[in-house]
Amino acid sequence: MQRTSFGEMACSIARTLDVIGEPWSPLILRDVWVGMSRFEQIQADLGISRKVLTERFNHLVEQGVLERRPYDRRPRHEYHLTTKGAELVDLLMIMTAWGDRWLAGEAGPPVLYRHHACGEISRAESRCAHCGEPMHAADVDPLPGPGAAAGSD
């Protein structure tokens, strides 16, 4: 099944979805982030078919989010986050905070996050890069950026 490509749209959300919008991709990134690096580990954790996992790995490597590293002569590979991929995990942490708030139910969040700097259990949230205050949708005005004109060709 051919998926719609959003990579050429002049929209950063669409471009990001082009990289990780397929439902398995964020879960693969999560698994790599928590320390699973081998195909078999991730396949067993997710219960995903070999074909789909191979396609997702290929796509994430092509997008520069994961890198392959050989670990024996067969050739077999481990997968590791690139800098680009680690920044995507930051986005997944924001998604987790939303899911914990709205979907965790009475049992509470399935995972807790201990912040290295202070040692406390916390959650991720967006903050203004300029002043450090929390940033929510109601606190900002979306304005055309320099790349907006690129989409009007």
C-alpha positions as YAML, in Angstrom:
chain: A
units: angstrom
residues:
- id: 1
  name: MET
  ca: [0.00, 0.00, 0.00]
- id: 2
  name: GLN
  ca: [1.51, 3.32, -1.09]
- id: 3
  name: ARG
  ca: [1.47, 5.90, 1.64]
- id: 4
  name: THR
  ca: [0.93, 9.57, 1.06]
- id: 5
  name: SER
  ca: [4.14, 11.60, 1.12]
- id: 6
  name: PHE
  ca: [4.02, 14.82, 3.11]
- id: 7
  name: GLY
  ca: [7.74, 15.60, 2.78]
- id: 8
  name: GLU
  ca: [7.34, 18.30, 0.15]
- id: 9
  name: MET
  ca: [4.63, 20.27, 1.95]
- id: 10
  name: ALA
  ca: [5.64, 23.64, 3.41]
- id: 11
  name: CYS
  ca: [4.54, 22.50, 6.86]
- id: 12
  name: SER
  ca: [6.87, 21.21, 9.57]
- id: 13
  name: ILE
  ca: [4.13, 18.99, 11.05]
- id: 14
  name: ALA
  ca: [3.55, 17.36, 7.65]
- id: 15
  name: ARG
  ca: [7.28, 16.90, 7.11]
- id: 16
  name: THR
  ca: [7.67, 15.33, 10.55]
- id: 17
  name: LEU
  ca: [4.74, 13.01, 9.84]
- id: 18
  name: ASP
  ca: [6.49, 11.99, 6.64]
- id: 19
  name: VAL
  ca: [9.31, 10.66, 8.83]
- id: 20
  name: ILE
  ca: [7.40, 9.16, 11.79]
- id: 21
  name: GLY
  ca: [3.70, 9.31, 10.89]
- id: 22
  name: GLU
  ca: [3.35, 5.60, 10.22]
- id: 23
  name: PRO
  ca: [2.13, 4.03, 13.52]
- id: 24
  name: TRP
  ca: [5.05, 1.61, 14.03]
- id: 25
  name: SER
  ca: [7.80, 4.24, 13.69]
- id: 26
  name: PRO
  ca: [7.36, 6.01, 17.05]
- id: 27
  name: LEU
  ca: [7.20, 2.64, 18.80]
- id: 28
  name: ILE
  ca: [10.41, 1.51, 17.08]
- id: 29
  name: LEU
  ca: [12.11, 4.75, 18.13]
- id: 30
  name: ARG
  ca: [10.87, 4.24, 21.69]
- id: 31
  name: ASP
  ca: [12.32, 0.72, 21.77]
- id: 32
  name: VAL
  ca: [15.69, 1.87, 20.44]
- id: 33
  name: TRP
  ca: [15.72, 4.73, 22.98]
- id: 34
  name: VAL
  ca: [15.13, 2.39, 25.92]
- id: 35
  name: GLY
  ca: [18.03, 0.18, 24.82]
- id: 36
  name: MET
  ca: [16.71, -2.37, 22.37]
- id: 37
  name: SER
  ca: [19.00, -2.24, 19.37]
- id: 38
  name: ARG
  ca: [18.59, -5.53, 17.55]
- id: 39
  name: PHE
  ca: [15.97, -6.51, 15.02]
- id: 40
  name: GLU
  ca: [14.86, -9.62, 16.93]
- id: 41
  name: GLN
  ca: [14.42, -7.72, 20.21]
- id: 42
  name: ILE
  ca: [12.22, -5.08, 18.66]
- id: 43
  name: GLN
  ca: [10.25, -7.59, 16.61]
- id: 44
  name: ALA
  ca: [9.52, -9.63, 19.74]
- id: 45
  name: ASP
  ca: [8.57, -6.54, 21.76]
- id: 46
  name: LEU
  ca: [6.20, -5.13, 19.16]
- id: 47
  name: GLY
  ca: [4.89, -8.33, 17.58]
- id: 48
  name: ILE
  ca: [5.46, -6.71, 14.18]
- id: 49
  name: SER
  ca: [6.06, -8.71, 11.00]
- id: 50
  name: ARG
  ca: [9.63, -8.99, 9.72]
- id: 51
  name: LYS
  ca: [8.60, -7.34, 6.43]
- id: 52
  name: VAL
  ca: [7.02, -4.30, 8.09]
- id: 53
  name: LEU
  ca: [9.87, -3.92, 10.58]
- id: 54
  name: THR
  ca: [12.44, -4.11, 7.77]
- id: 55
  name: GLU
  ca: [10.54, -1.43, 5.82]
- id: 56
  name: ARG
  ca: [10.32, 0.82, 8.88]
- id: 57
  name: PHE
  ca: [14.02, 0.40, 9.72]
- id: 58
  name: ASN
  ca: [14.97, 1.17, 6.11]
- id: 59
  name: HIS
  ca: [12.81, 4.30, 6.13]
- id: 60
  name: LEU
  ca: [14.13, 5.54, 9.48]
- id: 61
  name: VAL
  ca: [17.73, 4.95, 8.37]
- id: 62
  name: GLU
  ca: [17.09, 6.74, 5.03]
- id: 63
  name: GLN
  ca: [15.62, 9.69, 6.95]
- id: 64
  name: GLY
  ca: [18.73, 9.90, 9.15]
- id: 65
  name: VAL
  ca: [16.85, 9.10, 12.36]
- id: 66
  name: LEU
  ca: [18.51, 5.74, 12.99]
- id: 67
  name: GLU
  ca: [21.87, 4.37, 11.97]
- id: 68
  name: ARG
  ca: [22.84, 0.77, 11.36]
- id: 69
  name: ARG
  ca: [25.95, -0.66, 13.00]
- id: 70
  name: PRO
  ca: [27.17, -4.17, 12.17]
- id: 71
  name: TYR
  ca: [27.60, -6.48, 15.16]
- id: 72
  name: ASP
  ca: [28.75, -9.71, 13.51]
- id: 73
  name: ARG
  ca: [29.93, -11.03, 10.14]
- id: 74
  name: ARG
  ca: [26.60, -12.39, 8.80]
- id: 75
  name: PRO
  ca: [25.86, -9.28, 8.34]
- id: 76
  name: ARG
  ca: [23.63, -8.35, 11.22]
- id: 77
  name: HIS
  ca: [23.02, -4.85, 12.43]
- id: 78
  name: GLU
  ca: [22.12, -2.98, 15.56]
- id: 79
  name: TYR
  ca: [20.13, 0.22, 15.31]
- id: 80
  name: HIS
  ca: [21.03, 3.39, 17.17]
- id: 81
  name: LEU
  ca: [19.50, 6.84, 17.38]
- id: 82
  name: THR
  ca: [21.28, 9.61, 15.54]
- id: 83
  name: THR
  ca: [21.21, 13.16, 16.91]
- id: 84
  name: LYS
  ca: [18.21, 13.75, 14.67]
- id: 85
  name: GLY
  ca: [16.53, 10.65, 16.12]
- id: 86
  name: ALA
  ca: [17.27, 11.63, 19.72]
- id: 87
  name: GLU
  ca: [15.51, 14.94, 19.11]
- id: 88
  name: LEU
  ca: [12.49, 13.03, 17.81]
- id: 89
  name: VAL
  ca: [12.43, 11.13, 21.10]
- id: 90
  name: ASP
  ca: [12.00, 14.52, 22.79]
- id: 91
  name: LEU
  ca: [8.81, 14.88, 20.74]
- id: 92
  name: LEU
  ca: [7.71, 11.40, 21.82]
- id: 93
  name: MET
  ca: [8.20, 12.42, 25.45]
- id: 94
  name: ILE
  ca: [5.76, 15.31, 24.92]
- id: 95
  name: MET
  ca: [3.31, 12.83, 23.37]
- id: 96
  name: THR
  ca: [3.81, 10.60, 26.41]
- id: 97
  name: ALA
  ca: [2.96, 13.45, 28.78]
- id: 98
  name: TRP
  ca: [-0.29, 14.02, 26.88]
- id: 99
  name: GLY
  ca: [-1.11, 10.30, 26.89]
- id: 100
  name: ASP
  ca: [-0.33, 10.05, 30.61]
- id: 101
  name: ARG
  ca: [-2.67, 12.96, 31.35]
- id: 102
  name: TRP
  ca: [-5.58, 11.97, 29.14]
- id: 103
  name: LEU
  ca: [-5.35, 8.22, 28.52]
- id: 104
  name: ALA
  ca: [-3.52, 6.49, 31.39]
- id: 105
  name: GLY
  ca: [-6.68, 5.85, 33.41]
- id: 106
  name: GLU
  ca: [-6.79, 5.01, 37.09]
- id: 107
  name: ALA
  ca: [-3.71, 2.79, 36.90]
- id: 108
  name: GLY
  ca: [-1.61, 5.84, 36.09]
- id: 109
  name: PRO
  ca: [1.27, 6.23, 33.64]
- id: 110
  name: PRO
  ca: [2.96, 3.02, 32.49]
- id: 111
  name: VAL
  ca: [6.43, 4.64, 32.62]
- id: 112
  name: LEU
  ca: [7.96, 7.29, 34.89]
- id: 113
  name: TYR
  ca: [10.85, 9.57, 33.94]
- id: 114
  name: ARG
  ca: [13.62, 10.49, 36.39]
- id: 115
  name: HIS
  ca: [15.37, 13.71, 35.38]
- id: 116
  name: HIS
  ca: [19.17, 13.32, 35.55]
- id: 117
  name: ALA
  ca: [19.81, 16.96, 36.56]
- id: 118
  name: CYS
  ca: [17.66, 16.98, 39.71]
- id: 119
  name: GLY
  ca: [16.91, 13.29, 40.32]
- id: 120
  name: GLU
  ca: [13.17, 13.90, 40.51]
- id: 121
  name: ILE
  ca: [10.39, 12.05, 38.70]
- id: 122
  name: SER
  ca: [8.91, 14.47, 36.18]
- id: 123
  name: ARG
  ca: [7.23, 14.82, 32.80]
- id: 124
  name: ALA
  ca: [8.31, 16.56, 29.63]
- id: 125
  name: GLU
  ca: [6.76, 19.86, 28.63]
- id: 126
  name: SER
  ca: [7.36, 22.52, 26.02]
- id: 127
  name: ARG
  ca: [9.03, 25.72, 27.13]
- id: 128
  name: CYS
  ca: [9.91, 28.87, 25.26]
- id: 129
  name: ALA
  ca: [13.51, 28.75, 24.08]
- id: 130
  name: HIS
  ca: [13.77, 32.51, 24.73]
- id: 131
  name: CYS
  ca: [12.26, 33.07, 28.21]
- id: 132
  name: GLY
  ca: [11.84, 29.53, 29.58]
- id: 133
  name: GLU
  ca: [8.13, 29.89, 30.31]
- id: 134
  name: PRO
  ca: [5.77, 27.00, 29.47]
- id: 135
  name: MET
  ca: [4.44, 27.13, 25.91]
- id: 136
  name: HIS
  ca: [0.97, 25.92, 25.03]
- id: 137
  name: ALA
  ca: [-1.12, 26.38, 21.89]
- id: 138
  name: ALA
  ca: [-3.12, 29.21, 23.50]
- id: 139
  name: ASP
  ca: [0.13, 31.05, 24.33]
- id: 140
  name: VAL
  ca: [1.44, 31.50, 20.79]
- id: 141
  name: ASP
  ca: [0.49, 33.09, 17.50]
- id: 142
  name: PRO
  ca: [1.53, 31.09, 14.42]
- id: 143
  name: LEU
  ca: [3.15, 33.46, 11.92]
- id: 144
  name: PRO
  ca: [4.48, 32.80, 8.42]
- id: 145
  name: GLY
  ca: [8.13, 31.81, 8.54]
- id: 146
  name: PRO
  ca: [10.84, 32.17, 5.92]
- id: 147
  name: GLY
  ca: [10.04, 28.72, 4.50]
- id: 148
  name: ALA
  ca: [6.33, 29.49, 4.01]
- id: 149
  name: ALA
  ca: [6.93, 30.94, 0.55]
- id: 150
  name: ALA
  ca: [8.63, 27.72, -0.54]
- id: 151
  name: GLY
  ca: [5.28, 25.92, -0.46]
- id: 152
  name: SER
  ca: [3.55, 28.39, -2.77]
- id: 153
  name: ASP
  ca: [5.50, 27.44, -5.94]
...
